[in-house]
Amino acid sequence: MRAGIWLIGARGSVATTSVVGGLALRAGLTSPVGCVTAHPALNPAALPGFGNLVFGGHDVDTVALPKKAEQLAAAGVVPALLAQTLEADLAEVETDLRPAPAGATQAETAQAIADDIMAFGTRHDLDRVVVINVASTEPAAQPHPAHTSLGALTAALAAPGNVLPPSSLYAYAAFTAGCSYVDFTPSTGARLPALTELAAERGLPYAGHDGKTGETLLKSVLAPMFAMRNLAVRSWSGVNLLGGGDGASLAEPGANAAKSLSKQRVLREILGYAPDGGTRIDYVADIGDYKTAWDLITFAGFLGTAMRLQFTWQGCDSALAAPLVLDLARITLAAQEAGHAGPLTPLAFFFKDPLGDVDHALHAQWEALRAFLAGLGGR
């Protein structure tokens, strides 16, 4: 399968690192370390190869992709030699990047987005295209009557005003273009009844939300340990320090609240109750794409004995996220090829706030993912 990945926020750090990684894998310049789909326990038979992926996207930023890769190299996110070696390939991808469209109504904007995506598929003779949102986090969407049914939404989009947040408008446009959709952010995306209806009508799969790359990944491993040992978690508090574009966007209170809520869900789901504490996210410009998370857990054991666990996670967010973007693209494309439609709940392994009623323990999510990929390979 020759397939396209259309990135929303295509010049951001995560998107650029994903493109650099995809091009490096295609050229045989790196190994797929960090790519879950390259794990020997998983069956990749139905997935499009890394070499068959073509990149394009939308962004409001105007920094050219080779320049953005150069900036990431200077920050230590990608190897400088790799960015230099792939400069011509990055310049070629740059020709497939488009400014975010704007119309008199959201219906016109959505159609312009869909037209760009469909033109990309035609230009490269692609079998399928997946749209992946890696743009900045949005505040949670406010309830609106048009969100509840496709007919109401279609009518509302044709009138002046903003009915859908950007992530949901892109999901609408993706489904209109016949493409699957993945939201790697905690933004609303396809999580509206009207968009669920549209995806079902078009027979399209979608996945999300909020890529699980660091602190929450550890929570999904440690929380089951407390639950299985029947230990009482009294409190679980975390502080996240990050810079870069994501950190800057999360300095906005609404976006910060949406992200923090997404990060806390895993504890409630695994433990069966919500311990005291919360997650705080602070913007520290100087640390760029490197994130530090510190968590303090208090718990009680036999006879009520009080104990503590704390950990520090320091990682490069873009380098952790990029291989998952490639994984999600490959799996979602294969799922569409196999005829799947609606929410892809077996992809919960990749998300902090996954779709559907799923187990949040990482080991259970791993088994669900393994079984799903085995089924795709058997079709």
WOTA-V129820 format. One record per residue. N is the residue number from 1. PSI is psi in whole degrees, 0 to 359 (none if undefined). OMEGA is omega in degrees with one decimal (* if undefined). Layout:
n->N psi->PSI omega->OMEGA
n->N psi->PSI omega->OMEGA
//
This chain:
n->1 psi->128 omega->173.3
n->2 psi->119 omega->-167.0
n->3 psi->153 omega->179.8
n->4 psi->147 omega->172.8
n->5 psi->113 omega->179.6
n->6 psi->114 omega->-172.0
n->7 psi->126 omega->172.8
n->8 psi->119 omega->-168.9
n->9 psi->42 omega->-168.3
n->10 psi->343 omega->178.8
n->11 psi->9 omega->176.6
n->12 psi->174 omega->-176.2
n->13 psi->315 omega->-179.1
n->14 psi->314 omega->-179.1
n->15 psi->314 omega->-178.4
n->16 psi->318 omega->177.9
n->17 psi->323 omega->177.1
n->18 psi->316 omega->-179.9
n->19 psi->314 omega->177.6
n->20 psi->314 omega->179.6
n->21 psi->316 omega->178.9
n->22 psi->318 omega->178.8
n->23 psi->321 omega->179.0
n->24 psi->320 omega->176.5
n->25 psi->318 omega->178.7
n->26 psi->323 omega->-177.9
n->27 psi->358 omega->-178.7
n->28 psi->27 omega->-177.0
n->29 psi->355 omega->179.1
n->30 psi->167 omega->176.1
n->31 psi->160 omega->-175.5
n->32 psi->42 omega->176.2
n->33 psi->132 omega->-178.5
n->34 psi->346 omega->176.4
n->35 psi->114 omega->-177.8
n->36 psi->323 omega->-177.3
n->37 psi->351 omega->176.6
n->38 psi->1 omega->-179.3
n->39 psi->135 omega->-176.4
n->40 psi->341 omega->179.9
n->41 psi->351 omega->-178.5
n->42 psi->151 omega->-179.0
n->43 psi->108 omega->-178.0
n->44 psi->11 omega->-170.1
n->45 psi->323 omega->-175.8
n->46 psi->353 omega->-173.1
n->47 psi->145 omega->173.7
n->48 psi->143 omega->-179.4
n->49 psi->155 omega->177.7
n->50 psi->326 omega->-178.9
n->51 psi->349 omega->-178.4
n->52 psi->12 omega->-177.7
n->53 psi->134 omega->179.2
n->54 psi->140 omega->-172.7
n->55 psi->142 omega->172.3
n->56 psi->184 omega->177.3
n->57 psi->180 omega->177.1
n->58 psi->149 omega->172.3
n->59 psi->148 omega->174.6
n->60 psi->340 omega->178.8
n->61 psi->153 omega->-178.3
n->62 psi->2 omega->177.8
n->63 psi->125 omega->-177.9
n->64 psi->147 omega->-175.2
n->65 psi->316 omega->177.6
n->66 psi->322 omega->178.2
n->67 psi->319 omega->178.2
n->68 psi->320 omega->177.4
n->69 psi->322 omega->176.9
n->70 psi->318 omega->178.1
n->71 psi->320 omega->178.4
n->72 psi->326 omega->176.1
n->73 psi->318 omega->178.9
n->74 psi->330 omega->179.8
n->75 psi->357 omega->179.0
n->76 psi->14 omega->-178.7
n->77 psi->317 omega->176.5
n->78 psi->152 omega->179.0
n->79 psi->134 omega->-177.8
n->80 psi->319 omega->-179.1
n->81 psi->324 omega->179.6
n->82 psi->316 omega->178.8
n->83 psi->321 omega->179.0
n->84 psi->317 omega->-178.6
n->85 psi->325 omega->-175.3
n->86 psi->12 omega->-174.8
n->87 psi->316 omega->-179.6
n->88 psi->322 omega->178.3
n->89 psi->321 omega->177.7
n->90 psi->322 omega->177.6
n->91 psi->326 omega->177.7
n->92 psi->319 omega->176.2
n->93 psi->323 omega->179.7
n->94 psi->327 omega->-179.9
n->95 psi->345 omega->178.6
n->96 psi->11 omega->175.7
n->97 psi->141 omega->-175.5
n->98 psi->149 omega->173.4
n->99 psi->153 omega->178.1
n->100 psi->122 omega->-177.3
n->101 psi->159 omega->175.1
n->102 psi->138 omega->178.5
n->103 psi->177 omega->179.0
n->104 psi->330 omega->176.8
n->105 psi->165 omega->177.4
n->106 psi->334 omega->175.3
n->107 psi->318 omega->178.3
n->108 psi->319 omega->178.1
n->109 psi->315 omega->179.8
n->110 psi->320 omega->179.3
n->111 psi->322 omega->177.6
n->112 psi->321 omega->176.0
n->113 psi->311 omega->-179.9
n->114 psi->320 omega->179.2
n->115 psi->318 omega->177.7
n->116 psi->317 omega->-178.4
n->117 psi->315 omega->-179.4
n->118 psi->323 omega->177.1
n->119 psi->322 omega->176.2
n->120 psi->313 omega->178.8
n->121 psi->319 omega->179.1
n->122 psi->317 omega->-177.1
n->123 psi->324 omega->-176.7
n->124 psi->8 omega->179.0
n->125 psi->53 omega->-175.8
n->126 psi->144 omega->177.0
n->127 psi->321 omega->-180.0
n->128 psi->159 omega->175.7
n->129 psi->136 omega->172.2
n->130 psi->138 omega->178.1
n->131 psi->126 omega->-177.2
n->132 psi->125 omega->179.5
n->133 psi->112 omega->173.6
n->134 psi->28 omega->179.0
n->135 psi->181 omega->-178.1
n->136 psi->148 omega->177.7
n->137 psi->138 omega->177.9
n->138 psi->158 omega->167.1
n->139 psi->156 omega->178.4
n->140 psi->141 omega->-178.6
n->141 psi->141 omega->176.1
n->142 psi->143 omega->179.2
n->143 psi->141 omega->179.6
n->144 psi->137 omega->-178.8
n->145 psi->327 omega->-177.7
n->146 psi->343 omega->-179.3
n->147 psi->343 omega->-168.9
n->148 psi->340 omega->178.4
n->149 psi->149 omega->-177.5
n->150 psi->320 omega->179.8
n->151 psi->315 omega->179.6
n->152 psi->322 omega->-179.9
n->153 psi->316 omega->-179.3
n->154 psi->317 omega->178.8
n->155 psi->319 omega->-177.5
n->156 psi->325 omega->-178.9
n->157 psi->335 omega->-179.3
n->158 psi->351 omega->179.2
n->159 psi->158 omega->177.0
n->160 psi->152 omega->178.6
n->161 psi->166 omega->-178.3
n->162 psi->108 omega->179.6
n->163 psi->321 omega->-176.6
n->164 psi->142 omega->169.0
n->165 psi->160 omega->-175.6
n->166 psi->317 omega->-177.9
n->167 psi->321 omega->179.8
n->168 psi->326 omega->176.6
n->169 psi->321 omega->176.9
n->170 psi->323 omega->175.9
n->171 psi->317 omega->177.2
n->172 psi->315 omega->-179.7
n->173 psi->320 omega->178.8
n->174 psi->312 omega->179.5
n->175 psi->323 omega->177.2
n->176 psi->324 omega->-179.7
n->177 psi->359 omega->179.8
n->178 psi->26 omega->-176.2
n->179 psi->149 omega->170.3
n->180 psi->166 omega->-173.0
n->181 psi->138 omega->177.2
n->182 psi->130 omega->175.0
n->183 psi->109 omega->-180.0
n->184 psi->1 omega->-178.8
n->185 psi->170 omega->174.4
n->186 psi->8 omega->-179.8
n->187 psi->168 omega->-172.9
n->188 psi->316 omega->177.4
n->189 psi->233 omega->-176.6
n->190 psi->8 omega->-176.0
n->191 psi->54 omega->174.9
n->192 psi->140 omega->-177.9
n->193 psi->321 omega->-179.2
n->194 psi->324 omega->179.9
n->195 psi->328 omega->172.5
n->196 psi->318 omega->178.6
n->197 psi->319 omega->-179.6
n->198 psi->317 omega->178.7
n->199 psi->319 omega->178.9
n->200 psi->319 omega->-180.0
n->201 psi->322 omega->-178.4
n->202 psi->354 omega->-179.6
n->203 psi->45 omega->-173.6
n->204 psi->141 omega->176.1
n->205 psi->157 omega->174.9
n->206 psi->161 omega->-175.4
n->207 psi->161 omega->177.6
n->208 psi->181 omega->4.7
n->209 psi->152 omega->172.5
n->210 psi->95 omega->-177.9
n->211 psi->136 omega->-176.5
n->212 psi->100 omega->-170.2
n->213 psi->341 omega->-172.1
n->214 psi->259 omega->-175.1
n->215 psi->315 omega->-178.0
n->216 psi->330 omega->174.1
n->217 psi->315 omega->177.7
n->218 psi->321 omega->177.5
n->219 psi->320 omega->-177.1
n->220 psi->348 omega->174.8
n->221 psi->316 omega->-175.2
n->222 psi->321 omega->-178.0
n->223 psi->318 omega->176.9
n->224 psi->329 omega->177.9
n->225 psi->313 omega->178.2
n->226 psi->318 omega->-179.0
n->227 psi->315 omega->-177.2
n->228 psi->330 omega->176.5
n->229 psi->0 omega->179.7
n->230 psi->41 omega->175.3
n->231 psi->145 omega->-175.8
n->232 psi->111 omega->177.0
n->233 psi->116 omega->-178.1
n->234 psi->317 omega->-179.4
n->235 psi->153 omega->177.3
n->236 psi->106 omega->-176.7
n->237 psi->142 omega->-179.2
n->238 psi->147 omega->173.8
n->239 psi->125 omega->179.1
n->240 psi->128 omega->176.3
n->241 psi->124 omega->179.0
n->242 psi->155 omega->177.8
n->243 psi->218 omega->178.2
n->244 psi->186 omega->-178.9
n->245 psi->322 omega->-179.2
n->246 psi->317 omega->178.2
n->247 psi->319 omega->179.9
n->248 psi->318 omega->-179.8
n->249 psi->327 omega->-178.7
n->250 psi->356 omega->171.9
n->251 psi->342 omega->176.8
n->252 psi->126 omega->-171.8
n->253 psi->317 omega->-178.2
n->254 psi->315 omega->178.1
n->255 psi->320 omega->179.0
n->256 psi->317 omega->-179.9
n->257 psi->319 omega->179.6
n->258 psi->319 omega->-179.6
n->259 psi->315 omega->-178.9
n->260 psi->319 omega->178.9
n->261 psi->318 omega->179.0
n->262 psi->321 omega->-176.1
n->263 psi->336 omega->-176.3
n->264 psi->343 omega->-172.5
n->265 psi->324 omega->-173.4
n->266 psi->323 omega->-178.4
n->267 psi->313 omega->179.9
n->268 psi->319 omega->-177.0
n->269 psi->321 omega->-176.2
n->270 psi->315 omega->-176.0
n->271 psi->335 omega->-176.4
n->272 psi->3 omega->177.0
n->273 psi->163 omega->-179.9
n->274 psi->110 omega->177.4
n->275 psi->163 omega->175.5
n->276 psi->160 omega->177.3
n->277 psi->174 omega->-179.6
n->278 psi->188 omega->179.4
n->279 psi->126 omega->177.5
n->280 psi->139 omega->-179.6
n->281 psi->119 omega->-179.7
n->282 psi->140 omega->179.6
n->283 psi->123 omega->175.6
n->284 psi->98 omega->-171.5
n->285 psi->324 omega->-171.3
n->286 psi->338 omega->-177.2
n->287 psi->356 omega->172.4
n->288 psi->230 omega->-175.7
n->289 psi->1 omega->179.1
n->290 psi->130 omega->-175.0
n->291 psi->140 omega->172.8
n->292 psi->128 omega->176.4
n->293 psi->131 omega->176.9
n->294 psi->127 omega->-179.1
n->295 psi->140 omega->174.0
n->296 psi->125 omega->-179.2
n->297 psi->127 omega->171.5
n->298 psi->138 omega->-177.9
n->299 psi->162 omega->-179.6
n->300 psi->139 omega->177.9
n->301 psi->207 omega->-178.7
n->302 psi->136 omega->-179.1
n->303 psi->16 omega->177.6
n->304 psi->13 omega->-179.4
n->305 psi->126 omega->-177.4
n->306 psi->136 omega->-179.2
n->307 psi->169 omega->-177.9
n->308 psi->151 omega->169.7
n->309 psi->137 omega->173.4
n->310 psi->150 omega->177.8
n->311 psi->157 omega->175.4
n->312 psi->129 omega->177.7
n->313 psi->124 omega->176.1
n->314 psi->117 omega->-176.8
n->315 psi->165 omega->176.6
n->316 psi->108 omega->-171.5
n->317 psi->317 omega->-177.4
n->318 psi->321 omega->-179.9
n->319 psi->333 omega->175.7
n->320 psi->324 omega->-175.9
n->321 psi->321 omega->-171.2
n->322 psi->313 omega->179.5
n->323 psi->330 omega->177.6
n->324 psi->325 omega->175.4
n->325 psi->316 omega->178.4
n->326 psi->319 omega->177.6
n->327 psi->310 omega->-176.8
n->328 psi->323 omega->177.1
n->329 psi->311 omega->-177.4
n->330 psi->316 omega->-177.3
n->331 psi->316 omega->-178.0
n->332 psi->320 omega->176.4
n->333 psi->316 omega->179.6
n->334 psi->324 omega->178.8
n->335 psi->319 omega->177.4
n->336 psi->317 omega->178.7
n->337 psi->325 omega->-178.3
n->338 psi->358 omega->175.7
n->339 psi->10 omega->177.3
n->340 psi->145 omega->177.3
n->341 psi->155 omega->179.6
n->342 psi->192 omega->-176.3
n->343 psi->133 omega->178.9
n->344 psi->81 omega->-176.1
n->345 psi->332 omega->177.6
n->346 psi->352 omega->178.5
n->347 psi->14 omega->179.1
n->348 psi->333 omega->178.4
n->349 psi->329 omega->-173.0
n->350 psi->353 omega->-166.9
n->351 psi->148 omega->173.5
n->352 psi->321 omega->-173.5
n->353 psi->68 omega->-171.2
n->354 psi->159 omega->177.8
n->355 psi->146 omega->172.8
n->356 psi->176 omega->178.6
n->357 psi->92 omega->-172.2
n->358 psi->162 omega->173.6
n->359 psi->136 omega->-177.3
n->360 psi->357 omega->176.7
n->361 psi->135 omega->-173.0
n->362 psi->321 omega->-178.4
n->363 psi->323 omega->178.1
n->364 psi->321 omega->177.6
n->365 psi->323 omega->177.9
n->366 psi->315 omega->-179.9
n->367 psi->321 omega->178.0
n->368 psi->320 omega->178.3
n->369 psi->316 omega->-179.1
n->370 psi->316 omega->180.0
n->371 psi->321 omega->-179.6
n->372 psi->315 omega->179.8
n->373 psi->324 omega->177.0
n->374 psi->322 omega->178.4
n->375 psi->321 omega->177.2
n->376 psi->321 omega->-179.6
n->377 psi->337 omega->-178.1
n->378 psi->355 omega->-177.4
n->379 psi->none omega->*
//
